[in-house]
Amino acid sequence: MPHHLHLPHRAANPGTIAEKEVLTYRLVAALATVPVLAFGLVYRAVLPSPVDPWAYRFVVASVCLVVVALSFGQRRPLLLRAMYALFGVITGWVTYLLLLNQFAPEYALGLVVICAVISVLFPSPRALAAYGALTLGGVAAVAALVPDPRLSPLLFGSYLVVILVLFFVVVRNRLRAERELAHSEQRYALAALGAHDGLWDWDLRAGTVYFSPRWAEIVGMGGREMGTDPAAWFARIHPDDRRRVHAELTRPGEPAGSLFECEHRIAHEDEEYRWVVLRGVRVVDRHGATVRMAGSLTDVSERKRFEQQLVHDALHDSLTGLPNRGLFLDRLERAIAYAQRHPEQHFAVFFMDLDRFKVINDRVGHVAADQVLVAVARRLEACLRHGDTVARLGGDEFALLAHDVANPSALAHRIQHELARPFDAAGQQVLVTASVGIALSSIGLGRPEDVLRDADAAMYRAKGRGRARFEIADAELHARSLEQLELESQLRDALEQDQLRLHFQPIVVMESRELVGFEALLRWQHPVRGLRSPDDFIPLAEQTGMIMSIGRWALREGCRQMEEWRRAYALSEPLWLSVNLSSRQFLHPQLVQEIQEVLRETGFPPDRLRLEITESVIMDDPAAVGQILHRLRETGIRVAVDDFGTGYSSLAYLHRLPLDTLKIDRSFVHDMHLDPALVAVIQTVISLSGSLQLETVAEGVETDEESQALQGMGCRFGQGYLFSHPLAPDAAERMLSDLHGAGVGS
């Protein structure tokens, strides 16, 4: 046991006496000394007698003084023996006086009183019975030795009955008390057994401690004696917990009856540690010193393991077992703090996204794809040194924290090399590549989220430059990330402060310039930078998930405005409204319900609403897109494919999907007079639309030549600067007012 822990320890001895019992013995012995000597002097003066037993009287007084002296010492077992001796000496002295006075009634009565007092002081019925037998034997001997007793047989018999009754009552009370104590201890033992706790009782005066059998079972010593040495107990406590437990147990100044509780680890016989809760209560003497403690020991190892598992699950990915985003950011925060104290120590953060992993997921299924993710995690762990961290941030995104890395490019190449080997996915061989962004601590330290954001931005730059490569964040990218962070905060404020606007670009029949509808286009009325186009904030909204809230607002506001105009200007043909939906918004499970709710709130007709999605949305999950399109068709809502021909090829799915319109991208229209191949592409799209009985809308029409050429190829509808710029609501309303006035005038 460590030298810095001091435990009260004295020689063990079972003959311990309670403090109140010591005080009682001290008082009885002191009071007995006075009458023994005082009454002797009075007797000597009043009734001088040559047979006065002075020597015996001094023996009695001496024994009383010895008892008083022992009551102030620490040798308590000798005190108990001296008290027994005093009982015998006093009883023998009074019996001797009874003999000297010829069995006088006053001495017989005195013997009864003294025996009554002494019988109450005996601590055990066995000792009391022995005392009673010796006393009766002494009285019988005196009666036999006195030829002419002064006490009549009747009175003596009465005294004898009193003594017997007194002994019976005292013995009965003692036995009843012991029986009740046994019952109480049995109830306590059953309760302790039911609680499944180990019990302990530490007598600090004697330096001994009692351990129950259940206590021994908790530490793996069931069936064996634990001993009574408290030092052996403390030696089992975990070194990291020992000082804390000792301080809790030996805390000075605690009042009597104060409770304590301490959770710590204790050694088991299997050389493992168990978590236990130590509870107890203190007993203090009149000086305020703790003289005894008792309590229970509860094994909470299972609860601790469960808590630790909960903490582990909260900080680790359930699939791969890797740290999750929260734990990764925590370790990154520590790395930043260490690098700030030691500028010469650098670290690097790698943000990795698996390229086209959704294709793998669709090809082999979710279960096999999860196996690939687990295998990727193991390979990434093999690339790192001890102390580095690899985490799964979610989906197919991973992050790595490498400390004191001299060549981050070399580590990135090693990661790419590890991932280049094929992965087994349910018996199929699949190839996985990754785009990696690297942020170095040398370009500046900020919050963990900022460093991870820089690595994320570098990863997106790697994807934009062809995938399966890595990019290192530089000062320019860092500055752009800070700008994006500020823009993200401002965009959230824009949602709350009603800074978003809708502009409406007319869609017309190109031959007659007849207005048939509007496309709702988002704008941001920035309080400082003025009106901003969607290209400035929509990509950020898609990355952060704000596109969902923005999309809902645009749909509701567009339908509300169109319905307001529809009721105000009774045109010959109701206008349609085209609204763009992002991939995340279109694939949301509640999309159809949300649109139906908007249409009910605004009253806008479903058949006049056209939702625009890109080809990439279709290719992300053709099956899910098909189900959503059929549900939209059932409600009367129409769907257009925006920017057709610029993304993934969806030709294989067009004939199976309930679509209504194909929109020719402005890039084809703008350059078709420079490249005859683009004319062929446009002609193909228009012919395909006709074959599938779909409408065609050309975007970005800016000249009459483009309009004539498109009409010549069979395209009927168009939108662009030739017909009108996107209009603010008040300008669009003036256009409708003019059209309404012209219609009324005609």
C-alpha positions in Angstrom: 0.0 0.0 0.0 1.4 3.5 -0.8 3.2 5.2 2.0 1.1 8.4 1.7 -2.1 6.6 2.9 -2.3 6.3 6.7 -4.9 4.0 8.1 -5.8 3.8 11.9 -4.6 0.4 13.0 -4.3 -1.2 16.4 -3.9 -4.7 17.6 -7.1 -6.7 16.9 -9.0 -8.0 20.0 -12.6 -9.2 20.0 -13.3 -8.0 23.6 -14.4 -4.5 22.7 -16.7 -2.4 24.9 -19.0 0.3 23.7 -18.3 3.9 24.9 -21.6 4.2 26.9 -20.8 0.9 28.7 -17.4 2.2 29.7 -19.0 5.3 31.2 -21.4 3.1 33.1 -18.7 0.9 34.5 -16.7 4.0 35.5 -19.6 5.6 37.3 -20.6 2.4 39.2 -17.0 1.7 40.3 -16.6 5.3 41.5 -19.9 5.4 43.4 -19.1 2.0 45.0 -15.9 3.3 46.4 -17.6 6.0 48.5 -20.1 3.8 50.5 -17.5 1.0 51.0 -15.2 3.4 52.8 -17.7 5.9 54.3 -20.1 3.3 55.7 -17.1 1.5 57.2 -16.0 4.6 59.0 -19.5 5.3 60.4 -19.9 1.7 61.4 -16.6 1.7 63.1 -17.4 4.9 65.1 -20.9 4.0 66.1 -20.7 0.2 66.7 -17.1 -0.7 67.3 -16.5 -4.3 66.9 -13.3 -6.4 67.0 -14.4 -8.4 64.0 -14.7 -5.4 61.6 -13.3 -6.6 58.2 -11.2 -3.5 57.3 -8.8 -5.3 55.2 -11.5 -6.7 53.0 -13.1 -3.3 52.7 -9.9 -1.8 51.4 -9.6 -4.7 48.9 -13.1 -3.8 47.6 -12.2 -0.1 47.4 -8.9 -0.9 45.6 -10.7 -3.0 43.0 -13.1 -0.2 42.4 -10.3 2.3 41.9 -8.6 -0.2 39.5 -11.8 -0.3 37.4 -12.0 3.4 37.3 -8.4 3.7 36.2 -8.9 1.1 33.5 -11.9 2.9 32.1 -9.7 5.8 31.1 -7.2 3.6 29.4 -7.1 1.8 26.1 -6.9 -1.8 27.4 -10.6 -2.5 27.3 -10.5 -6.3 27.6 -8.8 -5.9 31.1 -11.5 -3.5 32.1 -14.2 -6.1 31.5 -12.3 -8.7 33.5 -11.7 -6.2 36.3 -15.4 -5.4 36.3 -16.3 -9.1 36.7 -13.8 -9.3 39.6 -15.4 -6.2 41.2 -18.8 -7.9 40.9 -17.5 -11.0 42.7 -15.6 -9.0 45.4 -18.6 -6.8 46.3 -20.9 -9.8 46.3 -18.5 -11.8 48.4 -17.9 -9.0 50.8 -21.7 -8.5 51.4 -22.1 -12.2 51.8 -19.3 -12.2 54.4 -21.0 -9.4 56.2 -24.2 -11.5 56.2 -22.2 -14.3 57.8 -20.7 -12.0 60.5 -24.1 -10.5 61.4 -25.8 -13.9 61.9 -27.9 -13.5 58.8 -29.3 -10.2 59.9 -32.4 -9.0 57.8 -30.8 -5.6 56.9 -27.7 -7.4 55.4 -29.9 -9.9 53.6 -31.8 -7.0 52.1 -28.6 -5.2 51.2 -27.4 -8.4 49.4 -30.6 -8.5 47.4 -30.3 -4.8 46.4 -26.6 -5.2 45.5 -27.3 -8.3 43.4 -30.1 -6.5 41.6 -27.8 -3.7 40.6 -25.0 -6.0 39.6 -27.3 -8.3 37.5 -28.3 -5.4 35.3 -24.6 -4.6 34.5 -23.8 -8.0 33.2 -23.3 -7.9 29.4 -24.3 -11.5 28.6 -27.0 -13.9 30.0 -24.4 -16.7 30.4 -22.2 -14.6 32.7 -25.3 -13.5 34.6 -26.5 -17.1 35.1 -23.0 -18.0 36.5 -23.1 -15.0 38.8 -26.6 -15.9 40.1 -25.5 -19.5 40.7 -22.5 -18.4 42.7 -24.5 -15.9 44.7 -27.2 -18.4 45.6 -24.4 -20.9 46.6 -22.8 -18.3 48.8 -26.1 -17.5 50.5 -26.8 -21.2 51.1 -23.3 -21.6 52.6 -24.0 -18.7 55.0 -27.3 -20.1 56.0 -25.6 -23.5 56.8 -22.8 -21.9 58.8 -25.1 -19.7 61.0 -26.5 -21.8 63.8 -29.0 -19.3 65.1 -29.8 -16.9 62.2 -31.4 -13.6 63.1 -33.5 -13.8 59.9 -36.6 -15.9 60.0 -37.0 -18.7 57.5 -40.0 -16.9 56.0 -38.3 -13.6 55.4 -35.2 -15.4 54.1 -37.4 -17.3 51.7 -38.9 -14.1 50.6 -35.5 -12.6 49.9 -34.5 -15.8 48.1 -37.7 -15.6 45.9 -36.9 -11.9 45.2 -33.4 -12.9 44.1 -34.7 -15.7 41.9 -37.4 -13.6 40.4 -34.8 -10.9 39.7 -32.5 -13.3 38.0 -35.3 -14.7 36.0 -36.5 -11.3 34.8 -33.1 -10.1 33.9 -32.2 -13.3 32.1 -35.5 -13.3 30.3 -35.0 -9.7 29.2 -31.5 -10.5 28.1 -32.6 -13.5 26.1 -35.5 -11.6 24.6 -33.1 -8.8 23.6 -30.7 -11.3 22.0 -33.6 -13.0 20.3 -34.9 -9.7 18.9 -31.3 -8.8 17.9 -31.0 -12.1 16.1 -34.3 -11.5 14.3 -33.2 -8.0 13.4 -29.8 -9.2 12.1 -31.6 -11.9 10.1 -33.9 -9.4 8.5 -30.9 -7.2 7.8 -29.0 -10.1 6.3 -32.0 -11.0 4.1 -32.3 -7.4 3.0 -28.6 -7.2 2.2 -28.8 -10.5 0.3 -31.8 -9.3 -1.6 -29.9 -6.0 -2.4 -27.0 -8.1 -3.6 -24.6 -5.8 -1.9 -21.5 -6.6 0.1 -21.4 -5.3 3.7 -18.5 -3.9 5.7 -18.0 -2.6 9.2 -14.8 -0.8 10.2 -14.0 -0.3 13.9 -11.3 2.4 13.8 -10.5 2.1 17.5 -9.8 -1.6 17.2 -8.3 -1.3 13.7 -10.4 -4.1 12.4 -12.9 -4.4 9.5 -15.6 -7.0 8.9 -16.4 -8.1 5.4 -19.6 -10.0 4.5 -19.5 -13.1 2.3 -21.1 -11.1 -0.5 -18.3 -8.5 -0.2 -15.8 -11.3 -0.7 -17.7 -12.6 -3.7 -17.5 -9.2 -5.4 -13.7 -9.3 -5.3 -13.6 -13.0 -6.3 -12.9 -14.5 -2.9 -16.2 -16.3 -2.3 -15.8 -19.0 0.3 -12.5 -17.6 1.6 -11.8 -15.4 4.6 -11.1 -11.8 3.8 -9.3 -11.1 7.1 -9.9 -8.0 9.2 -7.0 -5.8 8.2 -8.2 -2.6 6.4 -4.8 -2.3 4.7 -5.6 -5.3 2.6 -8.9 -3.6 1.6 -7.1 -0.5 0.4 -4.4 -2.5 -1.4 -7.2 -3.8 -3.7 -8.4 -0.3 -4.7 -7.1 0.9 -8.1 -4.0 3.1 -7.7 -5.7 6.0 -9.6 -8.7 5.8 -7.2 -7.0 5.0 -3.9 -6.1 8.6 -2.8 -9.7 9.8 -3.6 -11.3 6.9 -1.7 -9.0 7.4 1.3 -9.8 11.2 1.3 -13.5 10.5 1.3 -13.3 8.0 4.2 -11.0 10.1 6.4 -12.5 13.5 5.8 -12.3 15.4 9.1 -15.1 17.3 10.8 -18.0 15.2 9.5 -21.0 15.0 11.9 -22.3 11.8 13.3 -24.5 9.9 11.0 -23.1 11.6 7.9 -23.4 9.5 4.7 -20.8 9.1 2.0 -20.7 7.5 -1.4 -17.7 6.9 -3.6 -17.4 5.2 -7.0 -14.1 3.5 -7.7 -12.4 0.4 -9.1 -11.3 -2.6 -7.0 -9.1 -5.6 -7.9 -10.8 -8.9 -8.6 -9.0 -12.3 -8.1 -9.0 -12.7 -11.9 -6.6 -9.8 -12.1 -9.2 -7.5 -13.6 -10.8 -4.5 -12.0 -14.4 -4.2 -11.1 -16.3 -0.9 -10.8 -18.0 -0.6 -7.4 -20.0 2.0 -5.4 -18.9 2.3 -1.8 -21.6 3.7 0.5 -21.4 4.1 4.3 -22.3 6.1 7.4 -19.9 7.5 10.0 -20.1 7.1 13.8 -18.2 9.8 15.8 -17.4 10.1 19.5 -18.0 13.0 21.7 -14.8 14.6 20.6 -15.9 14.6 16.9 -13.5 11.8 15.9 -14.8 9.1 13.6 -14.6 5.8 15.6 -16.6 3.5 13.3 -17.9 3.3 9.7 -20.2 0.8 8.1 -21.9 0.4 4.8 -22.2 -1.5 1.6 -20.3 -2.3 -1.6 -22.2 -2.6 -4.9 -20.8 -4.1 -8.0 -21.7 -1.7 -10.9 -19.4 -3.1 -13.5 -22.3 -4.0 -15.9 -23.7 -0.5 -15.6 -20.3 1.0 -16.2 -19.7 -1.2 -19.3 -23.2 -0.2 -20.6 -22.3 3.5 -20.0 -19.0 3.1 -21.7 -20.7 1.4 -24.6 -23.2 4.3 -24.9 -20.3 6.8 -24.9 -18.5 4.7 -27.5 -21.6 4.4 -29.7 -22.2 8.2 -29.4 -18.6 8.9 -30.6 -18.1 6.1 -33.2 -19.7 5.1 -36.4 -21.8 2.0 -36.0 -20.9 0.4 -39.3 -17.1 0.8 -39.4 -16.3 1.4 -35.8 -14.4 4.5 -36.7 -14.7 7.8 -34.8 -17.6 9.9 -36.0 -17.7 13.6 -36.9 -18.1 14.7 -33.2 -15.0 12.7 -32.0 -13.0 13.7 -35.0 -13.7 17.4 -34.4 -12.8 17.0 -30.7 -9.4 15.5 -31.6 -8.9 18.1 -34.3 -9.5 20.8 -31.6 -6.8 19.3 -29.4 -4.4 19.1 -32.4 -5.1 22.8 -33.0 -4.4 23.7 -29.4 -1.2 21.7 -29.4 0.0 23.3 -32.6 -0.7 26.7 -31.2 1.6 25.9 -28.2 4.2 24.2 -30.5 4.3 26.1 -33.8 7.0 23.8 -35.2 4.6 20.8 -35.0 2.3 20.6 -38.1 -0.7 18.4 -38.9 -2.8 17.8 -41.9 -6.5 17.1 -42.4 -7.6 14.9 -45.3 -11.3 15.1 -46.4 -12.1 12.1 -48.7 -15.2 11.4 -50.7 -15.6 8.2 -52.7 -16.3 8.9 -56.3 -19.6 7.7 -57.7 -20.2 5.4 -54.8 -23.9 5.5 -55.4 -23.3 3.7 -58.7 -21.6 0.9 -56.7 -24.5 1.0 -54.2 -27.0 0.5 -56.9 -25.0 -2.2 -58.6 -24.2 -4.5 -55.6 -26.9 -3.5 -53.1 -26.8 -1.8 -49.8 -25.4 -4.7 -47.8 -22.5 -5.4 -50.1 -21.8 -1.6 -50.4 -21.6 -1.4 -46.6 -19.0 -4.2 -46.7 -17.0 -2.1 -49.1 -17.2 0.9 -46.7 -15.9 -1.3 -43.9 -13.0 -2.5 -46.1 -12.2 1.1 -47.1 -12.1 2.0 -43.4 -9.6 -0.8 -42.7 -7.4 0.2 -45.5 -7.4 3.8 -44.4 -6.4 2.7 -40.9 -3.5 0.8 -42.4 -2.2 4.1 -43.9 -1.9 5.9 -40.6 0.5 5.8 -37.8 -0.2 5.4 -34.1 -1.8 8.6 -32.8 -3.4 9.6 -36.1 -7.2 9.5 -36.6 -9.4 8.3 -39.4 -13.1 8.9 -39.1 -16.3 8.3 -41.1 -18.2 11.6 -41.4 -21.2 10.0 -43.0 -22.2 8.2 -46.1 -19.1 7.7 -48.3 -17.2 10.6 -46.7 -14.1 10.0 -44.5 -11.6 12.3 -42.7 -8.1 11.7 -41.6 -6.0 13.6 -39.1 -2.2 13.1 -39.5 0.1 14.6 -36.9 3.6 15.9 -37.6 3.3 14.9 -41.3 6.3 16.1 -43.4 4.9 15.2 -46.8 1.1 15.2 -47.0 1.2 14.5 -50.8 3.0 11.2 -50.1 0.3 10.1 -47.7 -2.4 11.1 -50.2 -0.6 9.0 -52.9 -0.5 6.1 -50.4 -4.2 6.4 -49.8 -4.9 6.4 -53.5 -2.6 3.3 -53.9 -4.4 1.4 -51.1 -7.8 2.2 -52.7 -6.7 1.2 -56.2 -6.8 -2.5 -55.3 -10.2 -4.1 -56.1 -12.7 -4.6 -53.3 -14.8 -7.7 -52.9 -18.5 -7.0 -52.6 -20.6 -10.1 -52.2 -18.4 -12.0 -54.7 -18.1 -9.1 -57.1 -14.9 -7.1 -57.7 -15.5 -3.4 -57.6 -13.1 -0.5 -58.0 -13.2 2.5 -55.7 -11.6 5.9 -56.3 -11.6 8.9 -54.0 -11.3 12.6 -54.3 -9.2 14.0 -51.5 -8.9 17.5 -50.1 -6.0 18.4 -47.8 -5.9 21.3 -45.3 -2.5 22.0 -43.7 -2.1 23.7 -40.3 0.6 25.9 -41.8 -2.0 27.9 -43.8 -3.6 29.1 -40.6 -5.4 27.8 -37.5 -9.0 28.5 -36.6 -11.9 26.4 -35.3 -11.9 22.7 -36.1 -15.0 23.3 -38.3 -13.0 25.9 -40.3 -10.1 23.5 -40.9 -12.5 20.7 -42.0 -14.3 23.1 -44.2 -11.0 24.0 -46.0 -10.3 20.4 -46.6 -13.9 19.9 -47.8 -13.5 22.8 -50.3 -10.2 21.3 -51.6 -12.0 18.0 -52.0 -14.7 19.6 -54.2 -12.0 21.2 -56.2 -10.5 17.8 -56.8 -13.9 16.5 -57.9 -14.2 19.4 -60.2 -10.9 18.7 -61.8 -11.6 15.1 -62.7 -12.0 13.0 -59.5 -9.6 10.3 -58.3 -7.1 12.9 -57.3 -6.2 15.1 -54.4 -5.9 18.9 -53.9 -4.2 20.9 -51.2 -6.0 23.9 -49.8 -4.0 27.1 -50.3 -4.4 30.6 -49.1 -6.8 31.5 -51.9 -9.0 28.5 -51.2 -8.9 29.3 -47.5 -10.0 32.9 -48.2 -12.8 31.5 -50.5 -13.9 29.2 -47.7 -14.1 32.0 -45.2 -16.1 33.9 -47.8 -18.4 30.9 -48.2 -18.8 30.7 -44.4 -19.8 34.3 -44.2 -22.1 33.8 -47.2 -23.7 30.8 -45.5 -24.4 32.9 -42.4 -25.9 35.7 -44.5 -28.0 33.2 -46.4 -29.6 31.9 -43.2 -30.4 35.5 -42.3 -31.9 36.0 -45.7 -34.4 33.2 -45.1 -35.4 34.7 -41.7 -35.4 38.4 -42.8 -37.4 37.9 -46.1 -34.6 38.9 -48.4 -35.3 36.3 -51.1 -37.2 37.4 -54.2 -38.8 35.7 -57.2 -38.4 37.1 -60.7 -40.6 35.8 -63.5 -39.3 35.1 -67.1 -42.0 34.9 -69.7 -42.4 31.7 -71.8 -43.9 32.4 -75.2 -45.0 30.8 -78.4 -42.1 32.0 -80.6 -44.1 32.4 -83.8 -46.9 34.7 -82.3 -45.1 35.9 -79.2 -48.1 34.8 -77.2 -47.5 34.6 -73.4 -48.1 31.0 -72.1 -46.4 31.0 -68.8 -43.6 32.1 -66.5 -40.5 30.5 -65.1 -39.9 31.5 -61.5 -36.3 32.4 -60.9 -34.8 33.0 -57.5 -32.9 36.2 -56.6 -31.4 37.4 -53.3 -31.8 41.0 -52.4 -28.6 41.3 -50.4 -28.6 44.3 -48.1 -25.0 45.3 -49.1 -24.3 43.7 -52.4 -27.6 44.3 -54.0 -29.5 41.7 -56.2 -27.6 38.5 -56.5 -28.3 35.7 -59.1 -28.9 32.1 -58.2 -25.4 31.1 -59.3 -24.1 33.0 -56.3 -25.9 31.1 -53.6 -27.8 28.1 -54.9 -24.7 25.8 -54.9 -24.0 26.8 -51.3 -27.7 26.2 -50.4 -27.5 22.7 -51.8 -24.3 21.9 -49.9 -25.7 23.1 -46.6 -29.2 21.7 -47.0 -30.8 25.1 -47.0 -32.1 24.4 -50.5 -35.0 22.5 -48.9 -36.3 25.6 -47.1 -35.5 27.9 -50.0 -37.2 25.5 -52.5 -40.4 25.4 -50.3 -40.5 29.1 -50.1 -40.0 29.5 -53.9 -42.8 27.0 -54.7 -45.3 28.6 -52.2 -44.5 32.2 -53.3 -44.6 31.4 -57.0 -48.0 29.7 -56.7 -49.4 32.4 -54.5 -48.3 35.1 -57.0 -49.6 33.3 -60.0 -52.9 32.6 -58.4 -53.2 36.3 -57.5 -52.5 37.3 -61.1 -54.9 34.6 -62.4 -57.7 36.1 -60.4 -56.9 39.7 -61.2 -56.4 39.3 -65.0 -58.8 36.9 -66.6 -56.7 35.9 -69.6 -58.1 33.8 -72.4 -55.8 30.9 -71.5 -54.5 30.4 -67.9 -50.7 30.7 -67.6 -48.5 27.9 -66.4 -45.7 28.3 -63.8 -42.4 26.5 -64.0 -40.5 26.0 -60.8 -37.0 24.4 -60.5 -36.4 21.7 -58.0 -33.1 20.4 -56.7 -32.2 16.7 -56.5 -32.6 16.7 -52.7 -35.9 18.4 -52.9 -37.3 16.3 -55.6 -36.3 13.0 -53.9 -37.7 14.0 -50.6 -40.3 11.5 -49.4 -42.9 14.2 -48.6 -42.5 16.1 -51.9 -46.0 15.2 -53.2 -47.7 16.0 -49.9 -45.9 19.3 -49.6 -46.8 20.4 -53.1 -50.5 19.4 -52.6 -50.5 21.4 -49.4 -49.1 24.5 -51.2 -51.7 24.1 -54.0 -54.5 23.9 -51.4 -53.3 26.9 -49.5 -52.8 29.1 -52.6 -55.7 27.7 -54.8 -53.4 27.4 -57.9 -54.5 24.7 -60.3 -52.3 21.6 -60.4 -52.4 21.3 -64.1 -50.8 24.8 -64.5 -47.7 23.8 -62.4 -44.6 22.5 -64.1 -41.7 21.2 -62.0 -38.3 21.3 -63.7 -35.6 18.8 -62.8 -32.2 18.0 -64.4 -31.1 14.8 -66.1 -28.8 14.1 -63.2 -31.8 13.9 -60.9 -33.2 11.1 -63.0 -29.9 9.3 -63.2 -29.4 9.5 -59.4 -32.2 7.0 -58.7 -34.3 6.2 -61.8 -36.6 3.9 -60.0 -37.4 6.3 -57.2 -37.8 9.2 -59.7 -40.2 7.1 -61.7 -42.4 6.5 -58.7 -42.5 10.2 -57.8 -43.3 11.1 -61.4 -46.3 8.8 -61.5 -47.6 10.2 -58.3 -47.2 13.7 -59.6 -49.0 12.8 -62.9 -51.9 11.4 -60.8 -52.3 14.8 -59.2 -52.2 16.6 -62.6 -48.8 18.2 -62.1 -46.5 18.3 -65.1 -42.7 17.8 -65.1 -40.0 19.1 -67.5 -36.4 18.0 -67.9 -34.3 21.1 -67.7 -31.0 21.6 -69.6 -31.6 18.4 -71.5 -28.5 17.0 -73.1 -25.9 18.7 -70.8 -25.7 16.0 -68.1 -26.0 12.2 -67.9 -27.7 10.6 -70.8 -31.2 9.7 -69.8 -32.4 8.5 -73.2 -32.8 5.0 -71.9 -35.4 6.2 -69.4 -37.3 8.8 -71.3 -39.8 6.5 -72.8 -40.6 4.9 -69.4 -41.1 8.1 -67.4 -44.3 10.2 -67.4 -42.6 13.5 -68.5 -44.2 16.4 -70.3 -41.5 18.7 -71.6 -37.8 18.8 -72.7 -36.0 22.1 -72.3 -33.1 22.8 -74.7 -30.2 24.3 -72.8 -29.2 27.9 -73.6 -25.6 26.7 -74.3 -26.8 24.8 -77.4 -29.0 27.7 -78.6 -26.3 30.4 -78.0 -23.6 28.7 -80.1 -25.6 26.9 -82.7 -24.7 29.4 -85.5 -21.0 28.7 -84.8 -21.1 24.9 -84.7 -23.3 22.9 -87.1 -23.0 19.9 -84.8 -25.1 21.8 -82.2 -27.8 22.3 -84.8 -27.8 18.5 -85.2 -28.1 18.0 -81.5 -31.0 20.5 -81.2 -32.8 18.8 -84.1 -32.3 15.4 -82.4 -33.8 16.7 -79.2 -36.8 18.2 -81.0 -37.4 15.1 -83.0 -37.1 12.9 -79.9 -39.7 15.1 -78.2 -42.0 14.8 -81.1 -41.6 11.0 -81.1 -42.4 10.8 -77.3 -45.2 13.4 -77.7 -43.4 15.8 -75.4 -43.3 19.6 -75.7 -40.0 21.4 -76.4 -39.0 24.7 -74.9 -35.8 26.5 -76.0 -33.9 28.5 -73.4 -31.7 31.5 -74.0 -33.2 32.7 -77.2 -31.7 36.2 -77.8 -32.0 36.9 -81.6 -34.6 36.6 -84.3 -32.2 34.3 -86.3 -32.1 31.9 -83.3 -35.9 32.0 -83.0 -36.5 31.4 -86.7 -34.0 28.6 -86.8 -35.6 26.8 -83.8 -39.1 27.3 -85.3 -37.8 25.8 -88.5 -36.7 22.7 -86.6 -40.1 22.3 -85.0 -39.6 24.0 -81.6 -42.7 25.9 -80.7 -42.0 27.5 -77.2 -39.1 29.7 -76.2 -37.8 32.0 -73.5 -34.9 34.4 -73.5 -33.8 38.0 -73.7 -35.4 38.3 -77.2 -38.8 38.1 -75.6 -38.1 39.4 -72.1 -35.6 39.5 -69.3 -36.7 38.0 -66.0 -39.1 40.5 -64.5 -39.7 41.6 -60.9 -43.2 41.0 -59.8 -44.4 44.5 -60.4 -42.9 44.6 -63.9 -44.5 41.2 -64.7 -47.8 42.5 -63.4 -47.6 45.5 -65.7 -47.1 43.1 -68.6 -50.2 41.2 -67.6 -52.1 44.4 -67.1 -51.2 45.5 -70.6 -52.2 42.1 -72.1 -55.4 42.2 -70.2 -56.1 45.8 -71.4 -55.3 44.8 -75.0 -57.7 41.8 -74.7 -60.5 43.9 -73.3 -59.9 46.7 -76.0 -60.0 44.2 -78.8 
